[in-house]
Amino acid sequence: MKQFLILGLLLLSASVFSQTKISGLIKDTSGEPIAFANVIFKGSQEGTISDENGRFYLESAKTFPTVVFSFIGYTTKEVELSQRITYKMEVVLEEAASALDEVVIFTGKTSKKNNPAIDILRKIWENRRENGVKKFKQYQYDKYEKLEFDLNSIDSAFMQSKIFNGMEFIFDMTDTSNITGKTYLPIFLNEAYYKVYGDNVLNTEKEDLIGNKNSGFDNNQALIAFIKDLYSEYDVYDNYLKFFDKAFTSPLSRTGIDVYNYVLQDSAFRDNKWCYNIIYYPRRKNELTFKGDFWVNDTTWAIKEINLQASKSANLNWVRDVYIEQKFDVLNDSIFLITRDYFMSDFSLRKKEKAKGIYGKRTTLYNNYVFDVPKDKKFYSEQVDPYQYEIYNRPDEFWDERRLEKLSKDEKGIYKMLDTLRTVPRFNTLYNLTATLASGYYLIDHFDAGPIYSIFGYNEAEGVRIRLGGRTFFSQNDLWRLEGFGAYGFKDNKFKYGLSGKWLLDRRSRLTVFGGNRRDVEQTGASLTNSNDVLGRNLASSTLFSVGTNDRLSNINLSTVGFDIEPWKNFVVRVTGSYRTLRSATETFSIDYKVMDDGVFTGEIASEVHQPEIEVGLFYTPGKKTSGFGVERTIINDGSYSTFYVGYGYGMKDILGGDFEYRRLQAYYSRPWNIGGLGRLFSTAEIGKTFDPVPLSLLSPIPGNQTYFTIYNTFTQLDYYEFVSDTYASLYLQHDFGGRIFSRIPIIRKWNLREIVGFRAVYGTISQDNIYLNASNIVYQAPEDIYWEWSVGVGNIFKVFRLDFNFRGNYLEEPEARKFGITGSFGFSF
């Protein structure tokens, strides 16, 4: 979701207020660029550091006549500025005579011994937990947050493009970034004001939204929540800072001395506190690191100010630049509390400096801290109506009183400019195109047609398949929604359809009723944990190529009705009643079973299953973030939270013509693990048991994968129905190192490839009663000797492709066992 929104916005992809601006390149006498050199206006604290390519940009609201360039092992150089704006400077630094033979100094590596900066860093480690709101039992404060998106690298050719005919007035709002020096055009602005309460004894926190205002996207809470999650909360004292689902090593990390070079640059008073200034920069390229500096107090060893800019060579897609700035205030001469947090990222399809891109900015300010005022535990857990009209429609007076930082002249003009822009037909066309690419649906008068990505498909039963569908949509907070589709297969010449409806009865508890019916072709047994979602993902094979013939498909007629409720945040109770009819969809596949009467075979063979079922499911997703307040909500941090599910199903016989009585218990646990600088591990464990005899179509086949695509939580080297069980336990592990290994190999370092390893195992049994009941053309075999397989993969190929090499671990003697296979997948990730 995040990646598609960014990529969609990129498809759409000067006023000067500062008094002094400079940019250029720093190099040595041989013409090689000098990375991480210091650039500072003489007689000031305003400065920056050159990037990996020796390039720099610096601006100030003041006028400075001289700029100073310096770096370890080189002679400091002062350059007089003949004009306030000086771009494309070329600065040559000469090696210091005393350092010509000191290789360590020449390469910019700093010593870990006898380095005062390292000594200060160790003091920070010793005192890191003694600062901030964690110092108190309870805390509360006001928080003001400003989010902004801007098109950047605006030039005259871009402004004169025909695409902007009728919208030329928007370029009156262009401005220049004081960090990158690029001209940008605001396209989105959102302001929010919160009251935050926390209790360190109860280990809980509550954030009440008091006011929200935005322009450019019509109160699009999904986009707002997406941007907020993109810049999720972080603590610079942590060893790793998570952005874009990547773990950057903090310069304050205990492992920092192995990742960064540190230099004690200066000492001075900062807001009447004596502080040391330390500059840091990476020891190696292609790692998730920063460059920048920080000021640290000399008695509390707490950070007063810190600046972080992501390394240009970091293994990060679609992000050209990341800049962070935090400031802290002092309480009672000892406790430092954060007062300002600024985060800016530069998204672009290409990392070239002149390529068009999008700035994403978040400014957060904190004020009115109050401590040790306890509140009842119920205060933190009580449910409130998540949507209140007045919160999103506060008058201007509200914002004039509560903004902790006044809007600039340009920011004030954004609201008017963007509101005017929405009246321009050409802009609405571009806006709708972007929204369609991001969501997969096209809006037609309160009806979303789509998803467009599933119009065409293919499988052995239907041949070429065409599917058209849509859903009602009046706003993102609709209390009810109808959704449906129609499909036609050109091989079986049959029409399929699906229809479902949902109605949110109570927004506070999220009590929702739902129901629907679907007649379709399905790949049953493609997942261990059953689903009664009528319009869930169609698991029939939709690839033109497969490993062997995949004809093991079923015709399904599924009807459901039920309700769910969320008594606590992210804890859902769901009760579903379903009725399904199953039969084979191809002539070469059979789900036949023996008809029994009180455990005695009648001699009759049945080819169709009619089965009503009642299921109770409990879902717990701690950490899940959503947007919207209607019957459907958008998940913002998909793949970044844990999921726990336990369900009990009861199949009824002789009720509505039911064929079998059974009990089924299933559980599922999935969790992503951020393992510091070693990457990210995804783990899934499933267990289940069906307690009574049932035919093939109601058992639990171990999910195989006969496609050439990598599909998470399936066994790549298994065919469909190769193993069948009524009792199972499985484990799925996949670890993405994020390029940590490849970044150490010079030959392939520049390709920014990423390493993935996987391990999958499953244990299962099948009862003799189930084996006796079987009359299909599938021979039952359960993996009583734990079946396992492993894989190694290379990701981020051309930034969008991943290749996996899969190996079967055992059961190698089985006829036609696939010992080795190659799968791939496409995807957009940071």
C-alpha positions in Angstrom: 0.0 0.0 0.0 2.7 2.5 1.0 4.9 1.8 -2.0 2.0 2.0 -4.5 0.9 5.4 -3.1 4.4 6.8 -3.4 4.9 5.4 -6.9 1.5 6.8 -7.9 2.3 10.3 -6.6 5.7 10.1 -8.4 3.8 9.9 -11.7 2.6 13.5 -11.2 5.8 14.3 -10.6 11.2 30.0 -6.9 10.9 32.0 -4.6 14.1 32.8 -2.7 13.9 33.9 0.9 17.3 33.0 2.3 20.1 35.6 2.3 23.0 33.2 1.6 23.0 30.0 -0.5 25.9 27.9 -1.7 26.3 24.5 -3.4 29.0 22.6 -5.2 31.6 19.9 -5.1 34.6 19.3 -2.8 37.5 17.3 -4.2 41.2 16.7 -3.6 44.1 17.7 -5.9 43.8 14.5 -7.9 40.2 15.3 -8.7 38.7 12.7 -6.4 35.6 13.8 -4.4 35.9 14.2 -0.7 33.0 12.7 1.2 31.8 14.0 4.6 33.9 17.2 4.5 32.8 20.0 6.8 31.2 23.1 5.3 30.4 26.0 7.7 29.7 29.7 7.4 32.6 31.5 9.1 31.8 32.8 12.6 28.6 30.8 12.9 27.2 27.4 14.0 25.5 26.9 10.6 27.0 24.2 8.6 26.7 20.9 6.8 28.7 17.9 5.5 29.3 16.8 2.0 27.7 13.6 0.8 29.4 10.4 -0.5 30.0 12.1 -3.8 31.6 15.2 -2.3 28.5 17.4 -3.1 27.1 19.9 -0.6 24.3 22.5 -0.2 24.0 25.1 2.5 21.8 28.1 3.1 21.1 30.6 5.8 18.6 33.4 6.5 21.6 35.5 7.4 24.2 37.0 5.1 27.7 35.5 5.4 30.7 36.7 3.3 32.9 33.7 4.0 32.5 29.9 4.0 35.0 27.4 5.6 35.8 24.0 4.2 37.7 21.4 6.2 38.4 17.7 6.6 40.7 15.4 8.6 44.1 15.2 6.9 43.5 18.2 4.6 44.3 21.9 5.0 41.4 24.1 6.0 40.3 26.4 3.2 38.3 29.7 3.5 36.4 31.0 0.4 35.1 34.5 0.1 31.6 34.8 -1.4 31.2 37.5 -4.0 27.4 37.1 -4.1 24.7 35.9 -1.8 23.8 33.0 -4.1 26.7 30.9 -5.3 25.9 27.6 -7.0 28.2 25.0 -8.7 31.3 25.8 -6.6 34.4 23.7 -7.0 36.5 23.5 -3.9 39.9 21.8 -3.9 41.4 20.8 -0.6 45.1 20.0 -0.3 46.5 17.3 1.9 48.1 18.5 5.1 51.9 18.0 5.0 51.9 16.2 8.4 49.3 13.7 7.2 50.8 12.7 3.8 52.1 9.4 5.2 49.1 8.6 7.5 46.9 6.4 5.5 44.2 6.2 8.2 43.8 9.9 8.3 43.9 10.2 4.6 41.0 7.8 4.1 38.9 9.6 6.7 38.9 6.7 9.2 39.0 7.8 12.8 40.7 5.9 15.6 38.6 4.1 18.2 41.4 4.6 20.8 42.3 7.9 22.4 39.4 9.6 20.6 37.6 12.1 22.9 34.4 11.7 20.8 34.3 8.0 21.6 34.7 8.8 25.3 31.8 11.2 25.1 29.7 8.5 23.3 30.3 6.1 26.1 29.0 8.6 28.6 25.8 8.9 26.5 25.4 5.1 26.6 25.7 5.2 30.4 23.0 7.8 30.8 20.7 7.2 27.9 17.8 5.8 30.0 17.8 8.7 32.4 16.2 11.3 30.2 12.8 12.2 28.8 9.3 11.2 29.8 10.6 7.8 30.9 12.0 9.5 34.0 8.5 9.9 35.4 5.7 7.6 36.5 3.1 9.5 34.4 3.2 12.2 31.8 1.1 14.3 29.5 1.8 16.9 26.8 0.4 18.7 23.8 1.6 17.6 20.3 1.2 19.6 17.1 2.0 17.7 13.9 2.3 19.1 10.3 2.6 16.8 7.3 3.4 18.0 3.8 4.0 16.5 0.4 5.8 18.6 -2.3 6.8 18.0 -5.9 10.5 18.8 -6.2 13.2 19.6 -8.8 10.8 22.0 -10.4 12.4 23.8 -13.4 11.2 26.0 -16.2 10.8 23.1 -18.6 8.6 21.3 -16.1 6.5 24.5 -15.5 5.9 24.9 -19.3 4.7 21.3 -19.8 1.4 20.9 -21.5 0.1 18.8 -18.6 -0.2 22.0 -16.6 -2.3 23.9 -19.0 -4.9 25.8 -17.0 -3.0 25.2 -13.8 -0.1 27.6 -14.2 -1.1 29.5 -11.1 0.2 26.7 -8.9 3.8 27.7 -9.6 3.3 30.9 -7.7 3.7 28.7 -4.6 7.1 27.3 -5.5 9.9 27.5 -2.8 13.4 26.3 -2.3 14.5 23.6 0.2 17.0 24.8 2.8 18.4 21.3 2.9 18.8 20.2 -0.7 18.5 23.5 -2.5 15.9 22.1 -4.9 12.8 24.1 -5.9 9.6 22.4 -4.8 5.8 22.8 -5.2 3.5 21.9 -2.3 0.7 19.4 -3.2 -0.6 18.3 0.3 -0.7 19.8 3.8 -2.2 18.3 7.0 -2.2 19.7 10.5 -3.2 17.8 13.6 -3.3 18.7 17.3 -3.2 16.0 20.0 -3.3 15.5 23.8 -1.0 12.7 24.8 -1.2 10.8 28.1 1.2 8.1 29.3 1.8 5.9 32.3 5.2 4.2 32.6 4.0 2.0 35.5 1.1 0.6 33.4 3.3 0.7 30.3 0.5 2.3 28.3 -0.1 5.5 26.3 -3.2 7.2 24.9 -3.3 9.9 22.1 -6.5 11.9 21.7 -6.9 13.8 18.5 -8.4 17.2 19.2 -8.2 18.8 15.8 -7.3 17.9 12.2 -7.1 20.1 9.1 -5.9 19.3 5.6 -6.1 20.3 2.0 -5.3 18.8 -1.3 -6.9 15.4 -0.8 -10.3 16.0 0.7 -9.8 14.6 4.2 -8.1 11.5 2.9 -7.4 9.8 6.2 -5.8 6.8 4.5 -3.1 9.1 3.0 -2.6 11.0 6.2 -2.3 7.8 8.2 0.1 6.4 5.6 2.4 9.4 5.8 2.3 9.2 9.6 3.3 5.5 9.6 5.9 6.2 7.0 7.6 8.4 9.6 6.8 6.3 12.6 7.8 7.3 16.0 11.5 6.7 16.9 14.0 7.4 19.7 17.5 8.5 18.6 18.8 6.7 21.7 17.7 3.3 20.3 20.4 1.2 18.7 18.4 1.1 15.5 16.0 3.6 14.0 13.2 2.1 11.8 12.1 3.9 8.7 10.5 2.5 5.5 10.6 -1.0 7.2 14.4 -0.7 7.3 16.6 -0.6 10.5 19.2 2.2 10.3 22.0 2.1 12.8 21.7 5.1 15.2 24.8 7.2 15.6 24.2 6.9 19.4 24.1 3.1 19.1 26.4 0.9 21.2 27.5 -0.6 17.9 28.1 2.8 16.4 31.8 2.8 16.8 32.0 -0.1 14.4 29.8 1.6 11.9 30.6 5.3 12.2 33.6 7.6 12.4 33.4 10.2 15.2 35.1 13.6 15.5 34.9 16.1 18.4 34.4 19.3 16.4 33.6 22.0 18.9 32.2 23.0 22.3 30.0 25.9 23.2 26.9 27.1 25.1 23.6 25.9 23.6 20.7 27.6 25.4 22.9 28.3 28.5 24.1 24.7 28.6 27.7 23.8 27.8 27.7 21.2 25.1 30.1 19.3 22.9 29.6 19.1 19.1 30.4 15.7 17.5 30.4 15.0 13.8 29.9 11.5 12.6 29.9 9.8 9.2 29.8 6.2 7.9 32.9 3.9 7.8 31.5 2.0 4.8 29.2 2.6 1.9 25.9 0.8 1.1 24.9 0.3 4.7 21.8 1.8 6.4 23.6 4.7 8.1 23.6 8.4 8.5 25.9 11.4 8.5 25.5 14.5 10.6 26.3 15.9 14.0 24.9 16.3 17.5 25.3 18.5 20.5 25.5 16.8 23.9 25.5 18.3 27.4 28.7 17.9 29.4 27.0 16.9 32.7 23.8 15.0 32.0 25.2 13.6 28.7 21.8 14.1 27.1 21.4 15.1 23.5 20.6 18.8 23.0 20.4 18.8 19.2 21.0 16.2 16.6 20.9 16.1 12.8 20.8 12.9 10.7 21.0 12.6 7.0 20.8 9.1 5.4 23.9 8.0 3.4 23.3 8.4 -0.4 24.6 4.9 -0.9 22.2 3.3 1.6 20.4 0.2 0.2 17.0 2.0 0.0 14.7 2.1 -3.0 12.6 5.0 -4.2 14.1 7.3 -1.5 16.8 9.7 -2.6 17.4 11.5 0.6 16.4 11.4 4.3 17.0 14.2 6.8 16.1 14.3 10.5 16.5 17.1 13.0 15.6 17.0 16.7 15.9 19.6 19.4 15.5 19.1 23.2 14.8 21.4 26.1 16.1 21.2 29.7 13.9 20.6 32.7 15.3 21.2 36.2 18.8 21.4 34.9 18.9 17.7 34.3 16.1 16.2 32.2 16.0 16.8 28.5 12.6 16.7 26.8 12.1 16.7 23.0 10.5 19.9 21.8 10.9 19.7 18.0 11.2 16.8 15.5 11.6 17.4 11.8 11.7 14.5 9.3 12.1 15.0 5.5 12.5 12.4 2.8 12.9 12.8 -0.9 11.1 10.1 -3.0 12.1 9.6 -6.6 12.1 6.8 -9.2 15.7 7.7 -9.9 18.5 8.8 -7.6 19.9 11.4 -10.0 19.9 14.8 -8.5 18.0 16.4 -11.3 15.3 13.8 -11.5 11.8 14.8 -10.4 10.6 13.6 -7.0 8.4 14.2 -4.0 9.3 15.6 -0.6 7.5 14.0 2.3 7.9 16.2 5.4 6.7 15.8 9.0 7.2 18.5 11.7 6.2 17.6 15.2 6.3 20.0 18.1 5.8 19.2 21.8 4.7 21.6 24.6 3.0 21.9 28.0 4.6 18.9 29.7 2.9 17.8 32.9 4.2 14.9 35.1 3.1 12.5 37.8 -0.6 13.0 37.5 -2.0 9.5 37.6 -5.2 8.4 35.8 -7.3 5.4 36.2 -6.5 2.3 34.1 -9.9 2.6 32.4 -9.0 6.0 31.1 -6.4 4.3 28.8 -8.6 1.4 27.7 -12.1 3.0 27.2 -13.4 3.0 23.7 -14.5 6.3 22.2 -16.2 7.2 18.9 -13.2 7.4 16.6 -14.8 9.9 14.2 -16.3 13.2 15.4 -17.2 15.8 12.8 -16.1 18.8 14.8 -12.6 17.4 15.1 -12.1 17.6 11.3 -13.9 21.0 11.0 -12.3 23.2 13.6 -12.5 27.0 12.9 -9.4 29.1 12.0 -9.4 30.5 15.6 -8.7 27.0 17.0 -5.6 26.7 14.9 -4.4 30.3 15.6 -4.4 29.5 19.3 -2.9 26.0 19.2 -0.3 26.0 16.5 3.0 25.6 18.3 4.8 26.9 15.1 3.2 29.5 12.9 2.7 28.6 9.2 5.0 30.3 6.8 3.6 32.6 4.1 3.8 29.8 1.6 2.2 27.2 3.9 -0.7 29.6 4.4 -1.2 29.8 0.7 -1.2 26.1 0.2 -4.8 25.7 1.5 -6.1 28.3 -1.0 -4.0 27.1 -3.9 -5.0 23.4 -3.4 -8.6 24.1 -2.9 -8.6 26.1 -6.1 -6.7 23.3 -7.9 -9.5 20.8 -7.1 -11.8 22.9 -9.3 -9.6 22.4 -12.4 -10.8 19.4 -14.5 -7.4 18.5 -15.7 -6.1 18.2 -12.1 -9.0 16.0 -11.2 -8.2 13.7 -14.1 -4.6 13.3 -12.9 -5.8 12.9 -9.3 -8.2 10.1 -10.3 -5.5 8.4 -12.3 -3.2 8.3 -9.4 -5.9 7.1 -7.0 -6.7 4.3 -9.5 -3.2 3.1 -9.7 -2.8 3.2 -6.0 -6.0 1.5 -5.0 -6.8 -0.6 -8.1 -10.3 0.8 -8.3 -11.8 3.5 -10.6 -14.5 5.7 -9.1 -17.7 6.2 -11.2 -20.4 8.1 -9.4 -20.2 6.4 -6.0 -19.2 3.1 -7.5 -15.6 1.8 -7.5 -15.0 -0.4 -10.6 -12.3 -3.0 -10.1 -9.9 -4.3 -8.9 -8.4 -3.6 -12.3 -5.5 -5.9 -11.6 -7.7 -9.0 -11.6 -9.6 -8.5 -14.9 -7.7 -11.3 -16.7 -6.7 -14.7 -15.4 -6.1 -18.3 -16.4 -6.5 -21.8 -15.0 -7.0 -25.4 -16.2 -10.7 -25.5 -15.5 -11.7 -22.1 -17.1 -9.0 -21.5 -19.5 -8.8 -17.7 -20.2 -10.9 -15.9 -17.6 -12.3 -12.4 -17.6 -13.5 -10.8 -14.4 -15.3 -7.5 -13.8 -16.4 -6.2 -10.5 -16.8 -3.2 -8.2 -18.1 -1.8 -4.9 -20.2 1.0 -3.6 -18.2 4.1 -2.4 -19.7 7.3 -1.1 -16.9 8.2 1.3 -14.1 6.4 3.1 -16.3 6.4 6.2 -19.3 4.5 4.6 -21.3 2.6 7.2 -22.4 0.0 4.6 -20.8 -1.4 1.5 -21.9 -3.7 -1.3 -19.3 -5.5 -3.4 -19.6 -8.0 -6.3 -18.1 -9.4 -9.4 -18.9 -11.4 -12.5 -16.5 -13.7 -14.3 -16.6 -15.9 -17.4 -14.3 -18.8 -18.4 -13.8 -19.4 -22.1 -12.9 -23.1 -21.6 -15.8 -24.3 -19.4 -18.1 -21.7 -20.9 -19.6 -20.9 -17.5 -20.5 -17.7 -15.7 -19.3 -17.1 -12.1 -20.3 -14.4 -9.7 -19.9 -13.2 -6.2 -21.9 -10.7 -4.1 -21.3 -9.5 -0.5 -22.6 -6.8 1.8 -21.4 -5.3 5.1 -23.1 -2.9 7.6 -21.4 -1.3 10.5 -24.1 -1.0 13.2 -21.9 0.6 16.0 -18.8 2.6 15.3 -17.5 2.5 18.8 -17.5 -1.3 19.2 -17.3 -1.9 15.4 -20.3 -4.3 15.5 -20.7 -5.3 11.9 -23.1 -7.7 10.2 -22.2 -9.3 6.8 -23.3 -11.9 4.3 -22.8 -13.0 0.7 -22.7 -15.7 -1.9 -20.1 -16.8 -4.4 -20.1 -19.4 -7.2 -16.6 -19.8 -8.6 -13.7 -22.0 -9.3 -11.4 -22.4 -6.3 -8.0 -24.0 -5.5 -9.0 -25.5 -2.2 -6.2 -26.6 0.0 -4.0 -23.6 -1.0 -3.7 -22.6 2.7 -3.8 -24.5 5.9 -6.1 -22.1 7.8 -9.6 -22.1 6.3 -11.4 -18.9 5.3 -15.1 -18.3 4.9 -14.6 -14.9 3.3 -17.0 -14.8 0.3 -15.0 -12.4 -1.8 -11.5 -13.2 -0.4 -8.6 -13.9 -2.7 -9.5 -16.3 -5.5 -6.9 -19.1 -5.0 -7.4 -20.8 -8.3 -4.2 -20.8 -10.3 -4.0 -17.6 -12.4 -0.7 -18.2 -14.2 -0.2 -19.1 -17.8 2.7 -21.4 -16.8 2.9 -24.0 -14.0 5.0 -26.9 -12.9 3.1 -29.8 -14.3 -0.6 -29.8 -14.9 -2.7 -28.1 -12.2 -6.1 -29.6 -12.7 -7.0 -30.1 -9.0 -9.6 -27.4 -8.9 -13.1 -27.4 -7.4 -16.4 -25.7 -8.2 -17.6 -23.9 -5.0 -21.0 -22.4 -4.1 -20.4 -20.6 -0.8 -23.0 -18.6 1.2 -22.1 -16.9 4.5 -23.8 -14.7 7.1 -22.4 -13.5 10.4 -21.2 -10.7 12.6 -18.0 -9.4 14.2 -17.3 -7.1 17.0 -14.1 -5.4 18.4 -14.6 -5.1 22.2 -10.9 -4.0 22.5 -8.6 -2.3 20.1 -7.3 -4.8 17.5 -9.2 -7.7 19.2 -12.0 -9.0 17.0 -14.6 -11.7 17.7 -16.3 -13.1 14.6 -19.2 -15.6 14.3 -19.9 -17.0 10.8 -22.5 -19.3 9.5 -21.7 -20.8 6.1 -23.1 -23.3 3.6 -20.9 -24.6 0.8 -21.3 -27.0 -2.1 -18.1 -28.5 -3.5 -17.5 -30.6 -6.6 -14.6 -31.2 -9.0 -14.1 -28.6 -11.7 -12.2 -30.8 -14.1 -12.7 -34.4 -15.4 -9.2 -35.5 -14.3 -9.7 -34.5 -10.6 -12.0 -36.3 -8.2 -13.2 -35.4 -4.6 -15.3 -38.6 -4.4 -16.0 -40.2 -1.0 -17.7 -43.3 0.3 -21.2 -42.7 1.7 -21.4 -44.0 5.3 -24.4 -44.9 7.5 -23.5 -45.2 11.2 -19.9 -45.9 10.2 -20.9 -48.6 7.7 -20.1 -48.2 3.9 -23.4 -48.2 2.0 -21.7 -49.0 -1.3 -22.6 -45.6 -2.7 -19.9 -43.1 -4.0 -20.7 -39.4 -3.8 -19.0 -36.7 -5.9 -20.4 -33.6 -4.3 -20.3 -32.2 -0.7 -23.1 -30.2 0.9 -21.9 -28.7 4.2 -23.3 -26.1 6.6 -20.8 -24.9 9.3 -20.7 -22.5 12.2 -17.4 -21.0 13.1 -16.2 -18.8 16.0 -13.0 -16.9 15.4 -10.8 -14.7 17.6 -8.4 -12.3 15.9 -5.7 -10.3 17.8 -3.4 -8.0 15.8 -1.4 -5.9 18.3 0.3 -3.0 16.7 -2.0 -2.9 13.6 -2.7 0.6 12.4 -5.8 1.5 10.3 -7.4 4.5 8.8 -11.0 5.3 8.2 -14.0 5.0 10.5 -16.5 3.2 8.3 -17.4 -0.5 7.7 -14.0 -1.0 5.9 -10.7 0.4 7.1 -7.4 0.7 5.3 -4.5 -1.1 6.9 -1.6 1.3 7.1 1.3 -0.8 8.3 0.6 -4.0 6.5 3.3 -6.6 7.2 4.6 -4.8 10.3 2.4 -6.2 13.0 1.7 -9.6 14.6 -1.4 -11.7 13.9 -2.9 -14.3 16.2 -6.0 -16.3 15.3 -7.8 -19.2 16.9 -11.0 -20.6 15.5 -13.4 -23.4 16.2 -15.7 -24.8 13.5 -18.6 -27.1 13.9 -20.0 -28.9 10.8 -23.6 -30.0 10.9 -25.1 -33.1 9.5 -28.7 -33.5 8.3 -29.3 -29.8 8.8 -29.9 -28.0 5.5 -28.9 -31.3 3.8 -25.5 -31.3 5.5 -23.4 -34.4 4.8 -21.0 -34.5 7.7 -20.8 -33.7 11.4 -17.3 -32.6 12.6 -15.4 -30.3 14.9 -12.3 -28.4 13.7 -9.8 -26.4 15.8 -7.2 -24.1 14.2 -4.7 -21.5 15.3 -2.3 -19.2 13.5 0.5 -16.9 14.6 2.5 -14.6 12.4 5.1 -12.1 13.5 7.7 -9.9 11.8 11.0 -9.5 13.8 13.4 -6.6 13.3 16.8 -8.0 14.1 18.8 -4.8 14.3 21.3 -4.4 11.5 20.9 -8.1 10.5 17.6 -7.4 8.7 14.0 -8.7 9.1 12.7 -12.1 9.9 9.1 -13.1 9.1 7.7 -16.1 11.0 4.5 -18.0 10.8 3.3 -21.0 12.8 0.0 -22.9 12.3 -1.6 -25.8 14.0 -5.0 -27.5 13.5 -7.0 -30.6 13.9 -10.3 -32.0 12.4 -11.7 -34.4 15.0 -14.1 -36.4 12.9 -14.0 -38.3 9.6 -14.5 -36.0 6.6 -13.8 -36.3 2.8 -10.9 -34.7 0.9 -12.6 -31.4 0.3 -13.0 -30.8 4.1 -9.5 -32.0 5.1 -6.3 -29.9 5.4 -4.0 -30.5 2.4 -0.5 -29.2 2.9 -0.4 -26.1 0.7 1.8 -26.7 -2.3 2.8 -24.3 -5.0 2.9 -25.4 -8.7 3.4 -21.8 -10.0 6.7 -20.1 -10.8 5.9 -17.4 -8.3 7.1 -17.2 -4.8 4.0 -17.4 -2.5 4.5 -16.8 1.2 3.3 -19.6 3.5 3.2 -22.3 0.8 5.6 -25.2 0.1 7.3 -24.5 -3.2 8.5 -28.0 -3.9 5.1 -29.7 -3.2 2.3 -30.3 -5.7 -1.3 -29.6 -4.7 -2.7 -32.5 -2.6 0.7 -34.2 -2.4 0.2 -34.4 1.4 -3.2 -34.5 3.1 -3.8 -34.4 6.8 -6.4 -34.0 9.5 -3.9 -32.9 12.1 -1.0 -30.6 11.3 1.7 -28.2 12.6 3.7 -26.0 10.4 6.5 -23.4 10.6 7.5 -20.9 8.0 10.6 -18.7 8.4 11.9 -16.1 5.9 14.8 -13.7 6.6 15.7 -10.7 4.5 19.2 -9.5 5.3 18.5 -6.2 3.4 21.8 -6.3 1.5 24.1 -6.5 4.6 26.2 -9.3 3.0 26.2 -8.1 -0.6 27.2 -4.6 0.6 30.6 -6.1 1.7 31.4 -7.4 -1.8 32.9 -4.6 -3.9 32.0 -6.1 -7.3 28.2 -6.3 -6.7 27.9 -3.7 -4.0 26.6 -1.0 -6.4 23.7 -3.2 -7.5 22.0 -2.9 -4.1 20.9 -6.5 -4.1 19.4 -8.2 -1.0 19.8 -11.7 0.4 16.8 -13.8 1.5 16.9 -17.2 3.1 13.9 -19.4 3.9 13.0 -22.5 5.9 9.7 -24.3 5.8 8.6 -27.4 7.7 5.3 -29.2 8.4 4.2 -32.2 10.4 0.9 -34.0 9.8 -1.1 -37.2 10.4 -4.2 -38.7 8.8 -6.6 -41.1 10.6 -7.5 -44.5 9.3 -11.2 -43.5 9.3 -10.4 -40.6 6.9 -8.3 -43.0 4.7 -11.2 -45.5 4.5 -13.6 -42.7 3.6 -11.6 -41.6 0.6 -12.7 -42.6 -2.9 -11.0 -39.8 -4.8 -8.1 -40.2 -7.2 -5.8 -38.7 -4.5 -3.8 -41.1 -2.5 -3.6 -39.9 1.1 -0.2 -39.4 2.5 0.6 -37.3 5.6 4.0 -35.9 6.5 4.5 -37.9 9.7 8.2 -37.6 9.1 8.4 -33.9 9.2 8.6 -32.5 5.6 10.9 -29.6 5.1 12.5 -27.4 2.5 14.8 -24.4 2.3 15.6 -21.6 -0.1 18.1 -18.9 -0.8 17.1 -15.8 -2.8 18.3 -12.6 -4.3 16.0 -9.6 -4.0 15.8 -6.1 -5.3 16.8 -7.1 -8.8 16.1 -3.9 -10.8 14.4 -2.8 -7.6 11.3 -4.8 -8.4 12.1 -8.5 -8.8 13.1 -11.3 -6.5 14.5 -14.7 -7.5 14.4 -17.7 -5.1 16.3 -21.0 -5.4 14.3 -23.7 -3.6 15.5 -27.1 -2.3 13.4 -30.1 -1.1 14.8 -31.4 2.1 13.4 -34.9 2.3 10.8 -37.3 0.8 13.2 -37.3 -2.2 12.3 -40.9 -3.1 8.7 -40.0 -3.9 7.7 -40.5 -7.6 8.1 -37.2 -9.5 9.4 -35.4 -6.4 10.6 -32.0 -7.3 14.0 -31.7 -5.7 14.9 -28.2 -6.9 12.9 -25.3 -8.3 13.2 -21.6 -9.1 10.5 -19.1 -8.3 10.3 -15.3 -8.5 8.1 -12.5 -7.5 7.5 -8.8 -8.4 7.0 -6.2 -5.8 7.7 -2.6 -4.7 9.6 -2.2 -1.4 11.8 0.4 0.1 
